[in-house]
Amino acid sequence: MNTERELIAEYLDRSNEYWTNLTEDQLEQVVHFCRGKLLLDLGAGFGTLAEFLLRFGATRVLCVDKENHHMKSTWGEMVWSHMNFAEFSTWPLDKTFEVGIISWPTNNDMAMCPLVEILRKCASVVYIGTNKGGTQCGTPYLWEYLTSRELIVDMPGNDSSLMIYSDKPRPCGQDRTEEEIEGMNMHL
């Protein structure tokens, strides 16, 4: 029988999804952090990350994406909302999500204000992306918000960084990471 780590490695080997730029260690960290939690996947695309996290024990995932990818998941705990961030941010949500996931967020200023409003309704935030090598994820506005939260996981990588933020304020003395500094210094 395969171990969880072997199953993660096997999935990474056969998938070409954008989020599989994560290393095995990074993806294993995401799996463990999201297990048993209610997730909000913002900019979910085809829902492959959501489905993967459900397979590894996430309780439920609400996928938000402005495109209608006609995703028909066989996972009953995956719910779709075909809206942009501005539309979704006006929804009267009756609960806080345990984890908000942003993977390779857009660098569109118009999308960042509503995205940050949505993230305020999330107890923690998982960021996947990179601001290195000419790539831009998010905007300085997003990074100002993220760096106001306590950083509890920082796993930089060659192709993607993984960062997890808690709902607590950033402690005095917690320096900004290279990824955060690059994100804040973007010129769009």
Contacts in CASP RR format, 6 or more apart in sequence:
PFRMAT RR
TARGET T0000
AUTHOR 0000-0000-0000
METHOD contacts of the structure
MODEL  1
MNTERELIAEYLDRSNEYWTNLTEDQLEQVVHFCRGKLLLDLGAGFGTLA
EFLLRFGATRVLCVDKENHHMKSTWGEMVWSHMNFAEFSTWPLDKTFEVG
IISWPTNNDMAMCPLVEILRKCASVVYIGTNKGGTQCGTPYLWEYLTSRE
LIVDMPGNDSSLMIYSDKPRPCGQDRTEEEIEGMNMHL
2 10 0 8 1.000
4 28 0 8 1.000
4 31 0 8 1.000
4 56 0 8 1.000
5 24 0 8 1.000
5 28 0 8 1.000
8 24 0 8 1.000
8 27 0 8 1.000
8 28 0 8 1.000
8 31 0 8 1.000
8 56 0 8 1.000
9 24 0 8 1.000
11 20 0 8 1.000
11 52 0 8 1.000
12 20 0 8 1.000
12 22 0 8 1.000
12 24 0 8 1.000
12 27 0 8 1.000
15 48 0 8 1.000
17 48 0 8 1.000
17 49 0 8 1.000
18 103 0 8 1.000
18 104 0 8 1.000
19 48 0 8 1.000
19 49 0 8 1.000
19 103 0 8 1.000
19 104 0 8 1.000
19 128 0 8 1.000
19 160 0 8 1.000
20 27 0 8 1.000
21 129 0 8 1.000
21 159 0 8 1.000
21 160 0 8 1.000
22 30 0 8 1.000
22 128 0 8 1.000
22 159 0 8 1.000
22 160 0 8 1.000
22 162 0 8 1.000
23 155 0 8 1.000
23 157 0 8 1.000
25 155 0 8 1.000
26 155 0 8 1.000
26 157 0 8 1.000
26 160 0 8 1.000
26 162 0 8 1.000
29 153 0 8 1.000
29 155 0 8 1.000
29 162 0 8 1.000
29 164 0 8 1.000
30 53 0 8 1.000
30 126 0 8 1.000
30 128 0 8 1.000
30 162 0 8 1.000
31 53 0 8 1.000
31 56 0 8 1.000
31 57 0 8 1.000
33 99 0 8 1.000
33 124 0 8 1.000
33 126 0 8 1.000
33 153 0 8 1.000
33 164 0 8 1.000
34 53 0 8 1.000
34 56 0 8 1.000
34 57 0 8 1.000
34 58 0 8 1.000
34 99 0 8 1.000
34 101 0 8 1.000
34 126 0 8 1.000
35 56 0 8 1.000
35 57 0 8 1.000
35 58 0 8 1.000
36 57 0 8 1.000
36 58 0 8 1.000
36 59 0 8 1.000
37 58 0 8 1.000
37 59 0 8 1.000
37 98 0 8 1.000
37 99 0 8 1.000
38 58 0 8 1.000
38 59 0 8 1.000
38 60 0 8 1.000
38 61 0 8 1.000
38 62 0 8 1.000
38 95 0 8 1.000
38 97 0 8 1.000
38 98 0 8 1.000
38 99 0 8 1.000
39 50 0 8 1.000
39 53 0 8 1.000
39 58 0 8 1.000
39 59 0 8 1.000
39 60 0 8 1.000
39 61 0 8 1.000
39 62 0 8 1.000
39 97 0 8 1.000
39 98 0 8 1.000
39 99 0 8 1.000
39 100 0 8 1.000
39 101 0 8 1.000
40 61 0 8 1.000
40 62 0 8 1.000
40 64 0 8 1.000
40 97 0 8 1.000
40 99 0 8 1.000
40 100 0 8 1.000
40 101 0 8 1.000
40 118 0 8 1.000
40 121 0 8 1.000
40 122 0 8 1.000
41 47 0 8 1.000
41 49 0 8 1.000
41 50 0 8 1.000
41 61 0 8 1.000
41 62 0 8 1.000
41 63 0 8 1.000
41 64 0 8 1.000
41 100 0 8 1.000
41 101 0 8 1.000
41 103 0 8 1.000
42 64 0 8 1.000
42 85 0 8 1.000
42 100 0 8 1.000
42 101 0 8 1.000
42 102 0 8 1.000
42 105 0 8 1.000
42 115 0 8 1.000
42 118 0 8 1.000
42 119 0 8 1.000
43 63 0 8 1.000
43 64 0 8 1.000
43 65 0 8 1.000
43 66 0 8 1.000
43 102 0 8 1.000
43 103 0 8 1.000
43 105 0 8 1.000
44 50 0 8 1.000
44 63 0 8 1.000
44 64 0 8 1.000
44 65 0 8 1.000
44 80 0 8 1.000
45 63 0 8 1.000
45 65 0 8 1.000
45 67 0 8 1.000
45 69 0 8 1.000
45 71 0 8 1.000
46 69 0 8 1.000
46 71 0 8 1.000
47 63 0 8 1.000
47 65 0 8 1.000
47 69 0 8 1.000
47 71 0 8 1.000
47 73 0 8 1.000
47 78 0 8 1.000
49 101 0 8 1.000
49 103 0 8 1.000
50 58 0 8 1.000
50 61 0 8 1.000
50 63 0 8 1.000
50 73 0 8 1.000
50 75 0 8 1.000
50 78 0 8 1.000
51 73 0 8 1.000
51 75 0 8 1.000
51 78 0 8 1.000
53 61 0 8 1.000
54 60 0 8 1.000
54 61 0 8 1.000
54 75 0 8 1.000
54 77 0 8 1.000
54 78 0 8 1.000
55 75 0 8 1.000
58 77 0 8 1.000
59 77 0 8 1.000
60 77 0 8 1.000
60 78 0 8 1.000
60 79 0 8 1.000
61 77 0 8 1.000
61 78 0 8 1.000
61 79 0 8 1.000
62 79 0 8 1.000
62 80 0 8 1.000
62 81 0 8 1.000
62 97 0 8 1.000
63 71 0 8 1.000
63 78 0 8 1.000
63 79 0 8 1.000
63 80 0 8 1.000
63 81 0 8 1.000
64 81 0 8 1.000
64 83 0 8 1.000
64 85 0 8 1.000
64 88 0 8 1.000
64 118 0 8 1.000
65 80 0 8 1.000
65 81 0 8 1.000
65 82 0 8 1.000
66 82 0 8 1.000
66 83 0 8 1.000
66 84 0 8 1.000
66 85 0 8 1.000
67 82 0 8 1.000
68 82 0 8 1.000
71 80 0 8 1.000
81 88 0 8 1.000
84 111 0 8 1.000
84 114 0 8 1.000
85 111 0 8 1.000
85 114 0 8 1.000
85 115 0 8 1.000
85 118 0 8 1.000
86 110 0 8 1.000
86 111 0 8 1.000
86 114 0 8 1.000
88 114 0 8 1.000
88 118 0 8 1.000
89 114 0 8 1.000
89 115 0 8 1.000
89 117 0 8 1.000
89 118 0 8 1.000
93 121 0 8 1.000
96 121 0 8 1.000
96 122 0 8 1.000
96 123 0 8 1.000
97 121 0 8 1.000
97 122 0 8 1.000
97 123 0 8 1.000
98 122 0 8 1.000
98 123 0 8 1.000
98 124 0 8 1.000
99 122 0 8 1.000
99 123 0 8 1.000
99 124 0 8 1.000
99 125 0 8 1.000
99 126 0 8 1.000
100 119 0 8 1.000
100 122 0 8 1.000
100 124 0 8 1.000
100 125 0 8 1.000
100 126 0 8 1.000
101 125 0 8 1.000
101 126 0 8 1.000
101 128 0 8 1.000
102 115 0 8 1.000
102 119 0 8 1.000
102 125 0 8 1.000
102 126 0 8 1.000
102 127 0 8 1.000
102 128 0 8 1.000
103 126 0 8 1.000
103 127 0 8 1.000
103 128 0 8 1.000
103 129 0 8 1.000
104 128 0 8 1.000
104 129 0 8 1.000
104 137 0 8 1.000
105 111 0 8 1.000
105 115 0 8 1.000
105 127 0 8 1.000
105 129 0 8 1.000
105 137 0 8 1.000
105 138 0 8 1.000
105 142 0 8 1.000
106 138 0 8 1.000
107 136 0 8 1.000
107 137 0 8 1.000
107 138 0 8 1.000
107 139 0 8 1.000
107 186 0 8 1.000
107 188 0 8 1.000
108 139 0 8 1.000
109 139 0 8 1.000
109 141 0 8 1.000
109 188 0 8 1.000
112 138 0 8 1.000
112 139 0 8 1.000
112 141 0 8 1.000
112 142 0 8 1.000
113 141 0 8 1.000
115 142 0 8 1.000
116 141 0 8 1.000
116 142 0 8 1.000
116 145 0 8 1.000
119 125 0 8 1.000
119 145 0 8 1.000
119 146 0 8 1.000
122 167 0 8 1.000
123 166 0 8 1.000
123 167 0 8 1.000
124 152 0 8 1.000
124 164 0 8 1.000
124 165 0 8 1.000
124 166 0 8 1.000
124 167 0 8 1.000
125 146 0 8 1.000
125 149 0 8 1.000
125 164 0 8 1.000
125 165 0 8 1.000
126 162 0 8 1.000
126 163 0 8 1.000
126 164 0 8 1.000
127 137 0 8 1.000
127 146 0 8 1.000
127 161 0 8 1.000
127 162 0 8 1.000
127 163 0 8 1.000
127 164 0 8 1.000
127 165 0 8 1.000
128 160 0 8 1.000
128 161 0 8 1.000
128 162 0 8 1.000
129 135 0 8 1.000
129 137 0 8 1.000
129 160 0 8 1.000
129 161 0 8 1.000
130 137 0 8 1.000
130 157 0 8 1.000
130 159 0 8 1.000
130 160 0 8 1.000
130 161 0 8 1.000
130 179 0 8 1.000
131 137 0 8 1.000
131 179 0 8 1.000
131 182 0 8 1.000
131 183 0 8 1.000
131 186 0 8 1.000
132 178 0 8 1.000
132 179 0 8 1.000
132 182 0 8 1.000
136 183 0 8 1.000
136 186 0 8 1.000
136 188 0 8 1.000
137 183 0 8 1.000
138 183 0 8 1.000
138 186 0 8 1.000
139 183 0 8 1.000
139 186 0 8 1.000
139 188 0 8 1.000
140 183 0 8 1.000
140 184 0 8 1.000
140 185 0 8 1.000
140 186 0 8 1.000
143 180 0 8 1.000
143 183 0 8 1.000
143 184 0 8 1.000
143 186 0 8 1.000
144 184 0 8 1.000
146 163 0 8 1.000
146 165 0 8 1.000
146 180 0 8 1.000
147 170 0 8 1.000
147 176 0 8 1.000
147 180 0 8 1.000
147 184 0 8 1.000
148 169 0 8 1.000
148 170 0 8 1.000
149 165 0 8 1.000
149 166 0 8 1.000
149 167 0 8 1.000
149 168 0 8 1.000
149 169 0 8 1.000
149 170 0 8 1.000
150 165 0 8 1.000
150 166 0 8 1.000
150 167 0 8 1.000
150 168 0 8 1.000
150 169 0 8 1.000
150 170 0 8 1.000
150 171 0 8 1.000
150 174 0 8 1.000
151 163 0 8 1.000
151 164 0 8 1.000
151 165 0 8 1.000
151 170 0 8 1.000
151 174 0 8 1.000
151 177 0 8 1.000
151 180 0 8 1.000
152 164 0 8 1.000
152 165 0 8 1.000
152 166 0 8 1.000
153 162 0 8 1.000
153 163 0 8 1.000
153 164 0 8 1.000
154 161 0 8 1.000
154 162 0 8 1.000
154 163 0 8 1.000
154 177 0 8 1.000
154 179 0 8 1.000
155 161 0 8 1.000
155 162 0 8 1.000
155 163 0 8 1.000
156 177 0 8 1.000
156 178 0 8 1.000
156 179 0 8 1.000
161 177 0 8 1.000
161 179 0 8 1.000
163 177 0 8 1.000
163 179 0 8 1.000
163 180 0 8 1.000
176 184 0 8 1.000
END
